[in-house]
Structures are given as C-alpha cells and as structure tokens.
Amino acid sequence: GMGCISGGIGSFVGTPSELALVRMSADSKLPPNERRNYKNVIDCVRRIATEEGPTKLWRGATPTVTRATLLSACQMGVTSGIKSK
C-alpha cells in the first residue's frame, strides 16, 4: 500500500532530473559538432521542456515508476515484517 504509493510518486517526481543526468552524460560522449552543451541540470530540464515539450521530461517514466513501485512495496513489506518480530 504505502510503499507502492510513495515509491511511485517519488519516482515520477524525480524522472525529469534523472532524464537530465542521462542526457548530460550521453551528450558528453557525442562528437563535438552534435553536442547540446548543457550548462547544468536546470539548463538541461529547461531546454528539454522548451525545445521538445514539457511531456518529454517524463519519457521513460512508466518502467521507472513501475520498478520503484514494486521495489518500495517489497522493501516496506520486509521492513514491517522484521519490525513485527
């Protein structure tokens, strides 16, 4: 219950910053003429939102949220089980 909800919400909220970090990492590996040259995470998030549209900030969110939801649910279940003993 609570683990699913908290994991899903946290993952959904964090997806844009995770996307920005992946983009910045990949950008540094591109040839110099193809790089976007992001200044920082905020610049990257802002440019994705303005150049590609705000919904693109959550590209790939479905598997990330699903993974976090399941992981948090299991973690909360195990923690509760251990505490109750």
N, CA and C atoms as an extended XYZ file, in Angstrom:
255
Properties=species:S:1:pos:R:3:atomname:S:1:resname:S:1:resid:I:1 pbc="F F F"
N         0.804       -1.198        0.000 N   GLY     1
C         0.000        0.000        0.000 CA  GLY     1
C         0.842        1.254        0.000 C   GLY     1
N         1.334        1.622        1.182 N   MET     2
C         2.077        2.879        1.322 CA  MET     2
C         3.388        2.847        0.542 C   MET     2
N         4.037        1.693        0.514 N   GLY     3
C         5.284        1.576       -0.236 CA  GLY     3
C         5.076        1.795       -1.714 C   GLY     3
N         3.988        1.243       -2.243 N   CYS     4
C         3.667        1.430       -3.665 CA  CYS     4
C         3.456        2.898       -3.980 C   CYS     4
N         2.652        3.537       -3.150 N   ILE     5
C         2.313        4.942       -3.395 CA  ILE     5
C         3.548        5.833       -3.280 C   ILE     5
N         4.298        5.679       -2.205 N   SER     6
C         5.468        6.542       -2.009 CA  SER     6
C         6.537        6.300       -3.072 C   SER     6
N         6.764        5.048       -3.414 N   GLY     7
C         7.749        4.737       -4.447 CA  GLY     7
C         7.350        5.282       -5.801 C   GLY     7
N         6.092        5.129       -6.150 N   GLY     8
C         5.604        5.624       -7.434 CA  GLY     8
C         5.663        7.129       -7.542 C   GLY     8
N         5.217        7.814       -6.500 N   ILE     9
C         5.231        9.285       -6.521 CA  ILE     9
C         6.657        9.810       -6.552 C   ILE     9
N         7.511        9.273       -5.718 N   GLY    10
C         8.907        9.724       -5.690 CA  GLY    10
C         9.604        9.523       -7.021 C   GLY    10
N         9.369        8.392       -7.623 N   SER    11
C         9.984        8.099       -8.915 CA  SER    11
C         9.455        9.021      -10.007 C   SER    11
N         8.142        9.246      -10.005 N   PHE    12
C         7.533       10.120      -11.015 CA  PHE    12
C         8.064       11.546      -10.899 C   PHE    12
N         8.166       12.034       -9.680 N   VAL    13
C         8.661       13.398       -9.452 CA  VAL    13
C        10.138       13.512       -9.845 C   VAL    13
N        10.904       12.470       -9.610 N   GLY    14
C        12.335       12.506       -9.900 CA  GLY    14
C        12.721       12.212      -11.340 C   GLY    14
N        11.779       11.755      -12.157 N   THR    15
C        12.098       11.370      -13.531 CA  THR    15
C        12.738       12.493      -14.353 C   THR    15
N        12.254       13.740      -14.313 N   PRO    16
C        12.898       14.778      -15.121 CA  PRO    16
C        14.378       15.000      -14.783 C   PRO    16
N        14.727       14.973      -13.514 N   SER    17
C        16.132       15.165      -13.165 CA  SER    17
C        16.976       13.965      -13.575 C   SER    17
N        16.418       12.766      -13.461 N   GLU    18
C        17.135       11.568      -13.904 CA  GLU    18
C        17.351       11.603      -15.418 C   GLU    18
N        16.322       12.010      -16.154 N   LEU    19
C        16.437       12.151      -17.605 CA  LEU    19
C        17.528       13.160      -17.951 C   LEU    19
N        17.562       14.274      -17.231 N   ALA    20
C        18.575       15.305      -17.482 CA  ALA    20
C        19.979       14.759      -17.251 C   ALA    20
N        20.173       14.017      -16.184 N   LEU    21
C        21.503       13.454      -15.907 CA  LEU    21
C        21.936       12.470      -16.987 C   LEU    21
N        20.993       11.645      -17.463 N   VAL    22
C        21.311       10.698      -18.540 CA  VAL    22
C        21.652       11.461      -19.822 C   VAL    22
N        20.851       12.483      -20.134 N   ARG    23
C        21.107       13.284      -21.336 CA  ARG    23
C        22.461       13.978      -21.277 C   ARG    23
N        22.782       14.542      -20.115 N   MET    24
C        24.065       15.239      -19.973 CA  MET    24
C        25.234       14.270      -20.117 C   MET    24
N        25.091       13.088      -19.572 N   SER    25
C        26.140       12.079      -19.675 CA  SER    25
C        26.319       11.636      -21.119 C   SER    25
N        25.205       11.390      -21.801 N   ALA    26
C        25.270       10.968      -23.207 CA  ALA    26
C        25.799       12.085      -24.092 C   ALA    26
N        25.457       13.327      -23.773 N   ASP    27
C        25.892       14.474      -24.573 CA  ASP    27
C        27.409       14.602      -24.586 C   ASP    27
N        28.036       14.309      -23.466 N   SER    28
C        29.494       14.434      -23.386 CA  SER    28
C        30.213       13.404      -24.247 C   SER    28
N        29.503       12.336      -24.646 N   LYS    29
C        30.123       11.283      -25.448 CA  LYS    29
C        29.901       11.483      -26.946 C   LYS    29
N        29.084       12.465      -27.307 N   LEU    30
C        28.812       12.734      -28.725 CA  LEU    30
C        29.974       13.493      -29.363 C   LEU    30
N        30.090       13.430      -30.689 N   PRO    31
C        31.099       14.258      -31.361 CA  PRO    31
C        30.818       15.742      -31.072 C   PRO    31
N        31.838       16.574      -30.974 N   PRO    32
C        31.653       17.988      -30.605 CA  PRO    32
C        30.597       18.744      -31.426 C   PRO    32
N        30.478       18.448      -32.701 N   ASN    33
C        29.509       19.174      -33.528 CA  ASN    33
C        28.059       18.738      -33.297 C   ASN    33
N        27.843       17.619      -32.584 N   GLU    34
C        26.490       17.132      -32.311 CA  GLU    34
C        26.047       17.379      -30.864 C   GLU    34
N        26.931       17.905      -30.037 N   ARG    35
C        26.623       18.104      -28.620 CA  ARG    35
C        25.629       19.249      -28.414 C   ARG    35
N        24.816       19.097      -27.369 N   ARG    36
C        23.869       20.156      -26.997 CA  ARG    36
C        24.486       21.126      -25.997 C   ARG    36
N        25.595       20.712      -25.378 N   ASN    37
C        26.336       21.551      -24.436 CA  ASN    37
C        25.469       22.140      -23.331 C   ASN    37
N        24.809       21.261      -22.598 N   TYR    38
C        24.019       21.698      -21.459 CA  TYR    38
C        24.951       22.290      -20.402 C   TYR    38
N        24.521       23.377      -19.772 N   LYS    39
C        25.339       24.034      -18.748 CA  LYS    39
C        25.258       23.293      -17.414 C   LYS    39
N        24.056       22.842      -17.065 N   ASN    40
C        23.820       22.147      -15.804 CA  ASN    40
C        22.473       21.436      -15.894 C   ASN    40
N        22.052       20.784      -14.818 N   VAL    41
C        20.801       20.020      -14.822 CA  VAL    41
C        19.602       20.928      -15.086 C   VAL    41
N        19.587       22.091      -14.465 N   ILE    42
C        18.463       23.014      -14.645 CA  ILE    42
C        18.371       23.482      -16.096 C   ILE    42
N        19.509       23.805      -16.690 N   ASP    43
C        19.529       24.206      -18.103 CA  ASP    43
C        19.024       23.075      -18.982 C   ASP    43
N        19.427       21.865      -18.681 N   CYS    44
C        19.006       20.697      -19.455 CA  CYS    44
C        17.492       20.497      -19.354 C   CYS    44
N        16.941       20.533      -18.141 N   VAL    45
C        15.499       20.363      -17.950 CA  VAL    45
C        14.734       21.470      -18.665 C   VAL    45
N        15.202       22.712      -18.529 N   ARG    46
C        14.542       23.853      -19.173 CA  ARG    46
C        14.544       23.700      -20.690 C   ARG    46
N        15.672       23.310      -21.247 N   ARG    47
C        15.767       23.172      -22.705 CA  ARG    47
C        14.937       22.016      -23.236 C   ARG    47
N        14.894       20.908      -22.515 N   ILE    48
C        14.048       19.792      -22.940 CA  ILE    48
C        12.593       20.253      -22.974 C   ILE    48
N        12.162       20.948      -21.914 N   ALA    49
C        10.778       21.414      -21.835 CA  ALA    49
C        10.444       22.405      -22.950 C   ALA    49
N        11.348       23.325      -23.240 N   THR    50
C        11.043       24.343      -24.252 CA  THR    50
C        11.257       23.845      -25.682 C   THR    50
N        12.292       23.047      -25.904 N   GLU    51
C        12.602       22.602      -27.266 CA  GLU    51
C        11.812       21.367      -27.698 C   GLU    51
N        11.484       20.488      -26.749 N   GLU    52
C        10.811       19.236      -27.099 CA  GLU    52
C         9.394       19.136      -26.539 C   GLU    52
N         9.073       19.995      -25.591 N   GLY    53
C         7.756       19.965      -24.953 CA  GLY    53
C         7.860       19.401      -23.551 C   GLY    53
N         7.049       19.936      -22.629 N   PRO    54
C         7.145       19.516      -21.225 CA  PRO    54
C         6.881       18.034      -20.976 C   PRO    54
N         6.036       17.412      -21.785 N   THR    55
C         5.750       15.992      -21.556 CA  THR    55
C         6.963       15.100      -21.813 C   THR    55
N         7.919       15.572      -22.588 N   LYS    56
C         9.127       14.783      -22.879 CA  LYS    56
C        10.022       14.623      -21.657 C   LYS    56
N         9.772       15.431      -20.608 N   LEU    57
C        10.551       15.293      -19.375 CA  LEU    57
C        10.252       13.975      -18.676 C   LEU    57
N         9.129       13.361      -19.014 N   TRP    58
C         8.748       12.089      -18.393 CA  TRP    58
C         8.891       10.927      -19.366 C   TRP    58
N         9.721       11.090      -20.390 N   ARG    59
C         9.986        9.988      -21.310 CA  ARG    59
C        10.649        8.860      -20.531 C   ARG    59
N        10.110        7.671      -20.647 N   GLY    60
C        10.654        6.522      -19.930 CA  GLY    60
C        10.176        6.399      -18.500 C   GLY    60
N         9.182        7.201      -18.112 N   ALA    61
C         8.715        7.183      -16.723 CA  ALA    61
C         7.995        5.893      -16.361 C   ALA    61
N         7.300        5.288      -17.299 N   THR    62
C         6.495        4.102      -16.980 CA  THR    62
C         7.334        2.964      -16.394 C   THR    62
N         8.408        2.523      -17.036 N   PRO    63
C         9.188        1.443      -16.414 CA  PRO    63
C         9.883        1.882      -15.121 C   PRO    63
N        10.285        3.142      -15.052 N   THR    64
C        10.944        3.645      -13.844 CA  THR    64
C         9.981        3.659      -12.666 C   THR    64
N         8.769        4.152      -12.895 N   VAL    65
C         7.765        4.202      -11.828 CA  VAL    65
C         7.351        2.787      -11.426 C   VAL    65
N         7.188        1.902      -12.398 N   THR    66
C         6.819        0.515      -12.099 CA  THR    66
C         7.880       -0.149      -11.230 C   THR    66
N         9.135        0.013      -11.614 N   ARG    67
C        10.240       -0.565      -10.844 CA  ARG    67
C        10.265       -0.012       -9.424 C   ARG    67
N        10.153        1.302       -9.285 N   ALA    68
C        10.197        1.923       -7.961 CA  ALA    68
C         9.003        1.507       -7.100 C   ALA    68
N         7.841        1.376       -7.728 N   THR    69
C         6.639        0.961       -7.000 CA  THR    69
C         6.830       -0.438       -6.422 C   THR    69
N         7.284       -1.363       -7.243 N   LEU    70
C         7.493       -2.742       -6.782 CA  LEU    70
C         8.602       -2.838       -5.745 C   LEU    70
N         9.684       -2.128       -5.984 N   LEU    71
C        10.812       -2.152       -5.054 CA  LEU    71
C        10.409       -1.593       -3.690 C   LEU    71
N         9.705       -0.464       -3.693 N   SER    72
C         9.283        0.146       -2.429 CA  SER    72
C         8.287       -0.729       -1.691 C   SER    72
N         7.370       -1.344       -2.424 N   ALA    73
C         6.391       -2.226       -1.785 CA  ALA    73
C         7.083       -3.403       -1.099 C   ALA    73
N         8.035       -4.009       -1.796 N   CYS    74
C         8.773       -5.136       -1.215 CA  CYS    74
C         9.600       -4.694       -0.018 C   CYS    74
N        10.255       -3.568       -0.151 N   GLN    75
C        11.103       -3.063        0.925 CA  GLN    75
C        10.272       -2.742        2.169 C   GLN    75
N         9.138       -2.098        1.976 N   MET    76
C         8.273       -1.775        3.117 CA  MET    76
C         7.713       -3.053        3.754 C   MET    76
N         7.354       -4.027        2.924 N   GLY    77
C         6.835       -5.294        3.442 CA  GLY    77
C         7.853       -6.028        4.274 C   GLY    77
N         9.077       -6.103        3.781 N   VAL    78
C        10.149       -6.790        4.518 CA  VAL    78
C        10.458       -6.045        5.811 C   VAL    78
N        10.554       -4.727        5.733 N   THR    79
C        10.851       -3.919        6.925 CA  THR    79
C         9.770       -4.090        7.985 C   THR    79
N         8.510       -4.050        7.562 N   SER    80
C         7.396       -4.235        8.508 CA  SER    80
C         7.414       -5.628        9.118 C   SER    80
N         7.722       -6.626        8.303 N   GLY    81
C         7.788       -7.992        8.800 CA  GLY    81
C         8.872       -8.190        9.831 C   GLY    81
N        10.025       -7.570        9.582 N   ILE    82
C        11.148       -7.684       10.526 CA  ILE    82
C        10.845       -6.951       11.828 C   ILE    82
N        10.237       -5.778       11.728 N   LYS    83
C         9.910       -4.995       12.921 CA  LYS    83
C         8.873       -5.680       13.802 C   LYS    83
N         7.967       -6.426       13.192 N   SER    84
C         6.897       -7.056       13.965 CA  SER    84
C         7.365       -8.299       14.721 C   SER    84
N         8.552       -8.775       14.443 N   LYS    85
C         9.057       -9.984       15.134 CA  LYS    85
C         9.673       -9.668       16.459 C   LYS    85
